[in-house]
Amino acid sequence: METAEIRAKSREEVLEELEGCKRELLNLRIQWQAGELKNSAQYAKTRRDIARVKTVLREMELGINKKLYSGETAQQ
């Protein structure tokens, strides 16, 4: 999942995305323990997705990158 996709969502949608990623990570852990995990790279990808979502949530809390959330373009 791209960071821009996450930033385009509302706070509630981002929280739902975080819960979905956490559920997926739990399922992957269970599959790993059962020996059924076919793509071990998926585990790392899911962990990175969780980190991205948490980063965007923290940015929202702190008010960082408001231009990204309001749809404005950055002036340089």
C-alpha positions as CSV (number, residue, x, y, z in Angstrom):
1,M,0.0,0.0,0.0
2,E,1.3,3.4,-1.0
3,T,1.6,6.2,1.6
4,A,-0.3,8.6,-0.7
5,E,-3.3,6.2,-0.7
6,I,-3.3,6.1,3.1
7,R,-3.1,9.9,3.3
8,A,-6.1,10.3,1.0
9,K,-8.3,8.5,3.5
10,S,-10.1,9.9,6.5
11,R,-8.9,9.2,10.0
12,E,-11.6,6.6,10.6
13,E,-10.7,4.8,7.3
14,V,-7.1,4.8,8.3
15,L,-8.0,3.3,11.7
16,E,-10.0,0.6,9.9
17,E,-7.0,-0.1,7.6
18,L,-4.8,-0.5,10.7
19,E,-7.1,-3.0,12.2
20,G,-7.3,-4.9,8.9
21,C,-3.5,-5.0,8.7
22,K,-3.2,-6.3,12.3
23,R,-5.7,-9.0,11.6
24,E,-3.8,-10.0,8.5
25,L,-0.5,-10.1,10.4
26,L,-2.2,-12.4,13.0
27,N,-3.4,-14.7,10.3
28,L,0.1,-14.9,8.8
29,R,1.6,-15.7,12.2
30,I,-0.9,-18.5,12.6
31,Q,-0.1,-19.8,9.2
32,W,3.6,-19.7,10.0
33,Q,3.1,-21.7,13.1
34,A,1.0,-24.3,11.3
35,G,3.6,-24.5,8.5
36,E,1.1,-23.4,5.9
37,L,2.7,-20.0,5.0
38,K,3.6,-20.1,1.3
39,N,4.9,-16.5,0.9
40,S,7.1,-15.5,3.8
41,A,7.7,-12.1,2.3
42,Q,4.1,-11.3,2.9
43,Y,4.8,-11.2,6.6
44,A,7.4,-8.4,6.2
45,K,5.2,-6.5,3.7
46,T,2.3,-6.5,6.2
47,R,4.6,-5.2,9.0
48,R,5.7,-2.4,6.8
49,D,2.1,-1.5,5.9
50,I,1.3,-1.3,9.6
51,A,4.3,1.0,10.1
52,R,3.1,3.2,7.2
53,V,-0.4,3.5,8.6
54,K,0.9,4.3,12.1
55,T,3.2,7.0,10.7
56,V,0.3,8.6,8.8
57,L,-1.9,8.5,11.9
58,R,0.9,10.2,14.0
59,E,1.2,12.8,11.3
60,M,-2.5,13.5,11.5
61,E,-2.3,13.8,15.3
62,L,0.6,16.3,15.1
63,G,-0.7,18.2,12.2
64,I,2.3,17.5,10.0
65,N,1.9,17.7,6.2
66,K,-1.5,19.4,6.4
67,K,-1.1,20.3,2.7
68,L,-1.1,16.6,1.9
69,Y,-4.4,16.0,3.7
70,S,-6.2,19.1,2.4
71,G,-5.4,18.3,-1.3
72,E,-3.2,21.3,-1.8
73,T,0.1,21.0,-3.7
74,A,3.3,21.9,-2.1
75,Q,4.9,25.2,-3.2
76,Q,8.7,25.1,-3.5
